[in-house]
Amino acid sequence: MLSYRHMYHAGNFADVFKHALLSRLLVALSAKDKPCFYLDTHAGIGLYDLTHSWAQKAREYDNGMGRLWTAQDVPSLFAPYLKIVHALNPDGRLRYYPG
């Protein structure tokens, strides 16, 4: 049986793209005067520790969240997403990733 553990892939390029896009979509939807409903049918555990041995195995987050975390010229479109990630890592070191 095939088993998939997101911990191995949390914070990779595709994950960052998906979450950044989703955050912008939710910002846009919340600007409307009508309520909206969002249900994530493929949600994971919600918070990933990137120091965990599974995340360290392939370190896929290095080419996703790791690059965004250290970038100096991040487009403002990433602001809502990065605000959440920074709030989870108040010491300035990337460890926790919301997924």
N, CA, C and O atoms as CSV, one atom per row, in Angstrom:
chain,resi,resn,atom,element,x,y,z
A,1,MET,N,N,0.840,-1.183,0.000
A,1,MET,CA,C,0.000,0.000,0.000
A,1,MET,C,C,0.884,1.245,0.000
A,1,MET,O,O,1.870,1.313,0.734
A,2,LEU,N,N,0.534,2.206,-0.810
A,2,LEU,CA,C,1.270,3.449,-0.909
A,2,LEU,C,C,0.911,4.348,0.264
A,2,LEU,O,O,-0.262,4.506,0.600
A,3,SER,N,N,1.919,4.931,0.880
A,3,SER,CA,C,1.701,5.836,1.998
A,3,SER,C,C,2.333,7.182,1.664
A,3,SER,O,O,3.453,7.235,1.155
A,4,TYR,N,N,1.632,8.252,1.944
A,4,TYR,CA,C,2.143,9.590,1.699
A,4,TYR,C,C,2.181,10.347,3.013
A,4,TYR,O,O,1.163,10.467,3.695
A,5,ARG,N,N,3.332,10.851,3.365
A,5,ARG,CA,C,3.485,11.693,4.554
A,5,ARG,C,C,3.935,13.067,4.095
A,5,ARG,O,O,5.027,13.228,3.551
A,6,HIS,N,N,3.084,14.052,4.320
A,6,HIS,CA,C,3.389,15.403,3.859
A,6,HIS,C,C,4.613,15.979,4.558
A,6,HIS,O,O,5.255,16.885,4.028
A,7,MET,N,N,4.943,15.470,5.735
A,7,MET,CA,C,6.095,15.983,6.481
A,7,MET,C,C,7.371,15.945,5.635
A,7,MET,O,O,8.242,16.798,5.804
A,8,TYR,N,N,7.493,14.982,4.740
A,8,TYR,CA,C,8.670,14.894,3.872
A,8,TYR,C,C,8.719,16.039,2.854
A,8,TYR,O,O,9.795,16.409,2.383
A,9,HIS,N,N,7.561,16.594,2.520
A,9,HIS,CA,C,7.452,17.567,1.443
A,9,HIS,C,C,7.000,18.954,1.894
A,9,HIS,O,O,6.928,19.872,1.078
A,10,ALA,N,N,6.697,19.117,3.173
A,10,ALA,CA,C,6.168,20.387,3.682
A,10,ALA,C,C,7.130,21.533,3.385
A,10,ALA,O,O,8.329,21.448,3.650
A,11,GLY,N,N,6.579,22.593,2.834
A,11,GLY,CA,C,7.373,23.782,2.545
A,11,GLY,C,C,8.127,23.740,1.243
A,11,GLY,O,O,8.917,24.641,0.961
A,12,ASN,N,N,7.902,22.707,0.429
A,12,ASN,CA,C,8.607,22.660,-0.855
A,12,ASN,C,C,8.020,23.706,-1.809
A,12,ASN,O,O,7.049,24.382,-1.468
A,13,PHE,N,N,8.605,23.838,-2.997
A,13,PHE,CA,C,8.186,24.864,-3.940
A,13,PHE,C,C,6.691,24.808,-4.229
A,13,PHE,O,O,6.010,25.833,-4.182
A,14,ALA,N,N,6.185,23.634,-4.523
A,14,ALA,CA,C,4.762,23.501,-4.865
A,14,ALA,C,C,3.873,23.847,-3.679
A,14,ALA,O,O,2.814,24.449,-3.855
A,15,ASP,N,N,4.287,23.480,-2.495
A,15,ASP,CA,C,3.534,23.774,-1.276
A,15,ASP,C,C,3.470,25.284,-1.044
A,15,ASP,O,O,2.411,25.824,-0.726
A,16,VAL,N,N,4.593,25.951,-1.203
A,16,VAL,CA,C,4.650,27.404,-1.033
A,16,VAL,C,C,3.762,28.091,-2.072
A,16,VAL,O,O,3.013,29.010,-1.740
A,17,PHE,N,N,3.843,27.655,-3.309
A,17,PHE,CA,C,3.013,28.232,-4.362
A,17,PHE,C,C,1.538,28.086,-4.016
A,17,PHE,O,O,0.771,29.044,-4.108
A,18,LYS,N,N,1.149,26.879,-3.615
A,18,LYS,CA,C,-0.257,26.606,-3.287
A,18,LYS,C,C,-0.727,27.481,-2.133
A,18,LYS,O,O,-1.794,28.089,-2.215
A,19,HIS,N,N,0.049,27.552,-1.065
A,19,HIS,CA,C,-0.375,28.310,0.110
A,19,HIS,C,C,-0.347,29.818,-0.123
A,19,HIS,O,O,-1.207,30.539,0.382
A,20,ALA,N,N,0.634,30.298,-0.883
A,20,ALA,CA,C,0.671,31.728,-1.200
A,20,ALA,C,C,-0.534,32.120,-2.046
A,20,ALA,O,O,-1.155,33.155,-1.803
A,21,LEU,N,N,-0.865,31.304,-3.031
A,21,LEU,CA,C,-2.026,31.561,-3.873
A,21,LEU,C,C,-3.316,31.483,-3.056
A,21,LEU,O,O,-4.199,32.328,-3.202
A,22,LEU,N,N,-3.421,30.494,-2.219
A,22,LEU,CA,C,-4.605,30.346,-1.374
A,22,LEU,C,C,-4.769,31.542,-0.441
A,22,LEU,O,O,-5.887,32.019,-0.246
A,23,SER,N,N,-3.687,32.028,0.131
A,23,SER,CA,C,-3.792,33.185,1.030
A,23,SER,C,C,-4.306,34.411,0.285
A,23,SER,O,O,-5.112,35.168,0.825
A,24,ARG,N,N,-3.843,34.616,-0.960
A,24,ARG,CA,C,-4.319,35.745,-1.757
A,24,ARG,C,C,-5.795,35.575,-2.114
A,24,ARG,O,O,-6.556,36.542,-2.110
A,25,LEU,N,N,-6.188,34.359,-2.418
A,25,LEU,CA,C,-7.587,34.084,-2.733
A,25,LEU,C,C,-8.477,34.385,-1.526
A,25,LEU,O,O,-9.541,34.986,-1.670
A,26,LEU,N,N,-8.042,33.969,-0.346
A,26,LEU,CA,C,-8.839,34.222,0.860
A,26,LEU,C,C,-8.893,35.706,1.203
A,26,LEU,O,O,-9.919,36.190,1.681
A,27,VAL,N,N,-7.807,36.432,0.965
A,27,VAL,CA,C,-7.816,37.889,1.165
A,27,VAL,C,C,-8.840,38.523,0.221
A,27,VAL,O,O,-9.625,39.375,0.638
A,28,ALA,N,N,-8.833,38.113,-1.035
A,28,ALA,CA,C,-9.769,38.673,-2.012
A,28,ALA,C,C,-11.215,38.337,-1.658
A,28,ALA,O,O,-12.094,39.195,-1.739
A,29,LEU,N,N,-11.456,37.101,-1.270
A,29,LEU,CA,C,-12.822,36.708,-0.909
A,29,LEU,C,C,-13.312,37.420,0.343
A,29,LEU,O,O,-14.496,37.739,0.453
A,30,SER,N,N,-12.414,37.671,1.284
A,30,SER,CA,C,-12.833,38.333,2.527
A,30,SER,C,C,-13.089,39.826,2.323
A,30,SER,O,O,-13.687,40.467,3.187
A,31,ALA,N,N,-12.654,40.384,1.212
A,31,ALA,CA,C,-12.910,41.793,0.914
A,31,ALA,C,C,-14.349,42.027,0.464
A,31,ALA,O,O,-14.832,43.160,0.466
A,32,LYS,N,N,-15.019,40.964,0.083
A,32,LYS,CA,C,-16.408,41.085,-0.354
A,32,LYS,C,C,-17.309,41.258,0.871
A,32,LYS,O,O,-16.940,40.876,1.982
A,33,ASP,N,N,-18.480,41.831,0.662
A,33,ASP,CA,C,-19.408,42.033,1.772
A,33,ASP,C,C,-20.268,40.803,2.047
A,33,ASP,O,O,-21.101,40.819,2.953
A,34,LYS,N,N,-20.075,39.758,1.286
A,34,LYS,CA,C,-20.812,38.505,1.478
A,34,LYS,C,C,-19.902,37.469,2.139
A,34,LYS,O,O,-18.692,37.466,1.913
A,35,PRO,N,N,-20.479,36.602,2.945
A,35,PRO,CA,C,-19.658,35.557,3.572
A,35,PRO,C,C,-19.232,34.514,2.542
A,35,PRO,O,O,-19.853,34.363,1.489
A,36,CYS,N,N,-18.176,33.812,2.867
A,36,CYS,CA,C,-17.736,32.716,2.010
A,36,CYS,C,C,-17.438,31.513,2.903
A,36,CYS,O,O,-17.283,31.640,4.118
A,37,PHE,N,N,-17.366,30.371,2.281
A,37,PHE,CA,C,-17.082,29.129,2.991
A,37,PHE,C,C,-15.939,28.435,2.275
A,37,PHE,O,O,-15.973,28.274,1.055
A,38,TYR,N,N,-14.930,28.025,3.026
A,38,TYR,CA,C,-13.794,27.318,2.446
A,38,TYR,C,C,-13.594,26.025,3.217
A,38,TYR,O,O,-13.517,26.031,4.446
A,39,LEU,N,N,-13.514,24.938,2.507
A,39,LEU,CA,C,-13.275,23.635,3.116
A,39,LEU,C,C,-12.106,22.982,2.401
A,39,LEU,O,O,-12.175,22.722,1.200
A,40,ASP,N,N,-11.050,22.722,3.121
A,40,ASP,CA,C,-9.873,22.083,2.533
A,40,ASP,C,C,-10.034,20.581,2.684
A,40,ASP,O,O,-9.941,20.043,3.787
A,41,THR,N,N,-10.274,19.917,1.576
A,41,THR,CA,C,-10.514,18.470,1.611
A,41,THR,C,C,-9.227,17.655,1.688
A,41,THR,O,O,-9.270,16.438,1.867
A,42,HIS,N,N,-8.075,18.328,1.552
A,42,HIS,CA,C,-6.803,17.607,1.574
A,42,HIS,C,C,-5.851,18.206,2.612
A,42,HIS,O,O,-4.633,18.186,2.436
A,43,ALA,N,N,-6.413,18.728,3.676
A,43,ALA,CA,C,-5.593,19.358,4.715
A,43,ALA,C,C,-4.730,18.334,5.425
A,43,ALA,O,O,-5.125,17.185,5.623
A,44,GLY,N,N,-3.541,18.778,5.804
A,44,GLY,CA,C,-2.621,17.930,6.560
A,44,GLY,C,C,-2.764,18.196,8.040
A,44,GLY,O,O,-3.853,18.521,8.514
A,45,ILE,N,N,-1.679,18.062,8.773
A,45,ILE,CA,C,-1.727,18.230,10.231
A,45,ILE,C,C,-1.772,19.693,10.639
A,45,ILE,O,O,-2.070,19.998,11.794
A,46,GLY,N,N,-1.485,20.600,9.719
A,46,GLY,CA,C,-1.631,22.025,9.994
A,46,GLY,C,C,-0.367,22.740,10.411
A,46,GLY,O,O,-0.210,23.921,10.099
A,47,LEU,N,N,0.535,22.080,11.099
A,47,LEU,CA,C,1.777,22.720,11.539
A,47,LEU,C,C,2.897,21.697,11.465
A,47,LEU,O,O,2.818,20.619,12.054
A,48,TYR,N,N,3.936,22.054,10.734
A,48,TYR,CA,C,5.051,21.131,10.519
A,48,TYR,C,C,6.325,21.684,11.140
A,48,TYR,O,O,6.637,22.866,10.993
A,49,ASP,N,N,7.049,20.831,11.827
A,49,ASP,CA,C,8.337,21.191,12.408
A,49,ASP,C,C,9.406,20.788,11.395
A,49,ASP,O,O,9.656,19.601,11.187
A,50,LEU,N,N,10.026,21.767,10.778
A,50,LEU,CA,C,10.998,21.492,9.731
A,50,LEU,C,C,12.315,20.938,10.263
A,50,LEU,O,O,13.197,20.575,9.485
A,51,THR,N,N,12.450,20.873,11.588
A,51,THR,CA,C,13.640,20.234,12.163
A,51,THR,C,C,13.413,18.745,12.405
A,51,THR,O,O,14.336,18.029,12.792
A,52,HIS,N,N,12.200,18.284,12.181
A,52,HIS,CA,C,11.882,16.862,12.344
A,52,HIS,C,C,12.701,16.044,11.343
A,52,HIS,O,O,12.989,16.513,10.241
A,53,SER,N,N,13.066,14.852,11.719
A,53,SER,CA,C,13.912,14.004,10.868
A,53,SER,C,C,13.280,13.735,9.497
A,53,SER,O,O,14.000,13.605,8.507
A,54,TRP,N,N,11.962,13.651,9.427
A,54,TRP,CA,C,11.308,13.408,8.136
A,54,TRP,C,C,11.499,14.610,7.211
A,54,TRP,O,O,11.799,14.443,6.029
A,55,ALA,N,N,11.327,15.812,7.744
A,55,ALA,CA,C,11.517,17.021,6.929
A,55,ALA,C,C,12.983,17.197,6.553
A,55,ALA,O,O,13.299,17.747,5.498
A,56,GLN,N,N,13.866,16.731,7.413
A,56,GLN,CA,C,15.302,16.856,7.161
A,56,GLN,C,C,15.818,15.842,6.145
A,56,GLN,O,O,16.884,16.034,5.559
A,57,LYS,N,N,15.072,14.776,5.937
A,57,LYS,CA,C,15.538,13.706,5.056
A,57,LYS,C,C,15.875,14.207,3.653
A,57,LYS,O,O,16.972,13.946,3.160
A,58,ALA,N,N,14.968,14.910,3.010
A,58,ALA,CA,C,15.223,15.426,1.664
A,58,ALA,C,C,15.343,16.950,1.658
A,58,ALA,O,O,15.759,17.537,0.659
A,59,ARG,N,N,14.981,17.588,2.769
A,59,ARG,CA,C,15.059,19.051,2.922
A,59,ARG,C,C,14.414,19.778,1.728
A,59,ARG,O,O,14.961,20.749,1.207
A,60,GLU,N,N,13.256,19.290,1.318
A,60,GLU,CA,C,12.568,19.904,0.180
A,60,GLU,C,C,12.195,21.361,0.456
A,60,GLU,O,O,12.057,22.156,-0.474
A,61,TYR,N,N,12.034,21.704,1.714
A,61,TYR,CA,C,11.667,23.075,2.064
A,61,TYR,C,C,12.779,24.073,1.722
A,61,TYR,O,O,12.511,25.269,1.614
A,62,ASP,N,N,14.015,23.606,1.552
A,62,ASP,CA,C,15.117,24.511,1.197
A,62,ASP,C,C,14.855,25.245,-0.115
A,62,ASP,O,O,15.231,26.409,-0.256
A,63,ASN,N,N,14.216,24.581,-1.073
A,63,ASN,CA,C,13.934,25.199,-2.369
A,63,ASN,C,C,12.561,25.844,-2.436
A,63,ASN,O,O,12.148,26.307,-3.499
A,64,GLY,N,N,11.862,25.881,-1.339
A,64,GLY,CA,C,10.547,26.509,-1.277
A,64,GLY,C,C,10.552,27.586,-0.210
A,64,GLY,O,O,10.993,28.711,-0.443
A,65,MET,N,N,10.055,27.225,0.968
A,65,MET,CA,C,9.958,28.189,2.054
A,65,MET,C,C,11.322,28.707,2.477
A,65,MET,O,O,11.450,29.871,2.857
A,66,GLY,N,N,12.330,27.870,2.418
A,66,GLY,CA,C,13.675,28.309,2.794
A,66,GLY,C,C,14.169,29.455,1.931
A,66,GLY,O,O,14.774,30.399,2.439
A,67,ARG,N,N,13.923,29.384,0.650
A,67,ARG,CA,C,14.334,30.458,-0.269
A,67,ARG,C,C,13.513,31.717,-0.045
A,67,ARG,O,O,14.046,32.827,-0.054
A,68,LEU,N,N,12.219,31.539,0.156
A,68,LEU,CA,C,11.350,32.697,0.390
A,68,LEU,C,C,11.692,33.356,1.725
A,68,LEU,O,O,11.666,34.581,1.837
A,69,TRP,N,N,12.005,32.563,2.719
A,69,TRP,CA,C,12.328,33.047,4.063
A,69,TRP,C,C,13.544,33.972,4.051
A,69,TRP,O,O,13.580,34.964,4.779
A,70,THR,N,N,14.530,33.650,3.232
A,70,THR,CA,C,15.776,34.425,3.222
A,70,THR,C,C,15.839,35.469,2.111
A,70,THR,O,O,16.789,36.250,2.054
A,71,ALA,N,N,14.850,35.493,1.237
A,71,ALA,CA,C,14.855,36.436,0.120
A,71,ALA,C,C,14.704,37.874,0.615
A,71,ALA,O,O,13.978,38.142,1.572
A,72,GLN,N,N,15.388,38.771,-0.039
A,72,GLN,CA,C,15.321,40.193,0.312
A,72,GLN,C,C,14.311,40.952,-0.545
A,72,GLN,O,O,13.863,42.032,-0.160
A,73,ASP,N,N,13.955,40.408,-1.683
A,73,ASP,CA,C,13.093,41.106,-2.631
A,73,ASP,C,C,11.774,40.363,-2.858
A,73,ASP,O,O,11.381,40.109,-3.996
A,74,VAL,N,N,11.110,40.027,-1.779
A,74,VAL,CA,C,9.866,39.262,-1.867
A,74,VAL,C,C,8.728,40.178,-2.326
A,74,VAL,O,O,8.509,41.231,-1.727
A,75,PRO,N,N,8.016,39.800,-3.362
A,75,PRO,CA,C,6.875,40.614,-3.818
A,75,PRO,C,C,5.824,40.776,-2.725
A,75,PRO,O,O,5.617,39.875,-1.912
A,76,SER,N,N,5.173,41.913,-2.713
A,76,SER,CA,C,4.181,42.208,-1.676
A,76,SER,C,C,3.002,41.240,-1.697
A,76,SER,O,O,2.296,41.114,-0.697
A,77,LEU,N,N,2.779,40.560,-2.806
A,77,LEU,CA,C,1.696,39.582,-2.876
A,77,LEU,C,C,1.882,38.441,-1.868
A,77,LEU,O,O,0.915,37.774,-1.501
A,78,PHE,N,N,3.103,38.222,-1.428
A,78,PHE,CA,C,3.381,37.167,-0.456
A,78,PHE,C,C,3.153,37.622,0.987
A,78,PHE,O,O,3.246,36.806,1.903
A,79,ALA,N,N,2.859,38.890,1.205
A,79,ALA,CA,C,2.771,39.448,2.558
A,79,ALA,C,C,1.809,38.699,3.491
A,79,ALA,O,O,2.203,38.376,4.611
A,80,PRO,N,N,0.571,38.409,3.083
A,80,PRO,CA,C,-0.331,37.706,4.011
A,80,PRO,C,C,0.202,36.331,4.419
A,80,PRO,O,O,0.091,35.922,5.575
A,81,TYR,N,N,0.769,35.645,3.466
A,81,TYR,CA,C,1.324,34.310,3.715
A,81,TYR,C,C,2.545,34.386,4.637
A,81,TYR,O,O,2.642,33.636,5.609
A,82,LEU,N,N,3.468,35.287,4.330
A,82,LEU,CA,C,4.675,35.405,5.153
A,82,LEU,C,C,4.374,35.911,6.557
A,82,LEU,O,O,5.077,35.568,7.507
A,83,LYS,N,N,3.340,36.720,6.689
A,83,LYS,CA,C,2.947,37.202,8.018
A,83,LYS,C,C,2.606,36.028,8.927
A,83,LYS,O,O,2.965,36.026,10.105
A,84,ILE,N,N,1.924,35.046,8.389
A,84,ILE,CA,C,1.557,33.855,9.158
A,84,ILE,C,C,2.797,33.044,9.515
A,84,ILE,O,O,2.953,32.614,10.658
A,85,VAL,N,N,3.672,32.836,8.546
A,85,VAL,CA,C,4.883,32.046,8.793
A,85,VAL,C,C,5.783,32.743,9.803
A,85,VAL,O,O,6.349,32.090,10.679
A,86,HIS,N,N,5.921,34.060,9.693
A,86,HIS,CA,C,6.743,34.812,10.650
A,86,HIS,C,C,6.147,34.759,12.052
A,86,HIS,O,O,6.883,34.683,13.035
A,87,ALA,N,N,4.838,34.797,12.150
A,87,ALA,CA,C,4.194,34.721,13.465
A,87,ALA,C,C,4.480,33.388,14.153
A,87,ALA,O,O,4.556,33.326,15.380
A,88,LEU,N,N,4.636,32.339,13.379
A,88,LEU,CA,C,4.946,31.021,13.937
A,88,LEU,C,C,6.418,30.863,14.296
A,88,LEU,O,O,6.794,29.920,14.993
A,89,ASN,N,N,7.248,31.783,13.820
A,89,ASN,CA,C,8.695,31.720,14.037
A,89,ASN,C,C,9.204,33.067,14.541
A,89,ASN,O,O,10.010,33.712,13.869
A,90,PRO,N,N,8.738,33.504,15.730
A,90,PRO,CA,C,9.063,34.851,16.201
A,90,PRO,C,C,10.545,35.085,16.491
A,90,PRO,O,O,10.977,36.233,16.600
A,91,ASP,N,N,11.320,34.022,16.614
A,91,ASP,CA,C,12.751,34.211,16.870
A,91,ASP,C,C,13.536,34.485,15.588
A,91,ASP,O,O,14.752,34.673,15.635
A,92,GLY,N,N,12.844,34.508,14.436
A,92,GLY,CA,C,13.492,34.814,13.174
A,92,GLY,C,C,14.146,33.627,12.495
A,92,GLY,O,O,14.731,33.774,11.422
A,93,ARG,N,N,14.057,32.457,13.102
A,93,ARG,CA,C,14.638,31.249,12.514
A,93,ARG,C,C,13.496,30.378,12.006
A,93,ARG,O,O,12.554,30.096,12.748
A,94,LEU,N,N,13.569,29.952,10.756
A,94,LEU,CA,C,12.513,29.134,10.178
A,94,LEU,C,C,12.547,27.729,10.777
A,94,LEU,O,O,13.499,26.972,10.587
A,95,ARG,N,N,11.493,27.409,11.496
A,95,ARG,CA,C,11.344,26.064,12.059
A,95,ARG,C,C,9.953,25.528,11.795
A,95,ARG,O,O,9.801,24.399,11.329
A,96,TYR,N,N,8.940,26.318,12.085
A,96,TYR,CA,C,7.559,25.870,11.947
A,96,TYR,C,C,6.957,26.383,10.643
A,96,TYR,O,O,7.132,27.539,10.257
A,97,TYR,N,N,6.256,25.497,9.996
A,97,TYR,CA,C,5.645,25.807,8.712
A,97,TYR,C,C,4.170,25.414,8.759
A,97,TYR,O,O,3.840,24.268,9.064
A,98,PRO,N,N,3.271,26.380,8.452
A,98,PRO,CA,C,1.847,26.039,8.433
A,98,PRO,C,C,1.496,25.355,7.135
A,98,PRO,O,O,1.742,25.898,6.058
A,99,GLY,N,N,0.936,24.195,7.219
A,99,GLY,CA,C,0.599,23.466,6.005
A,99,GLY,C,C,-0.729,22.851,6.132
A,99,GLY,O,O,-1.194,22.188,5.205
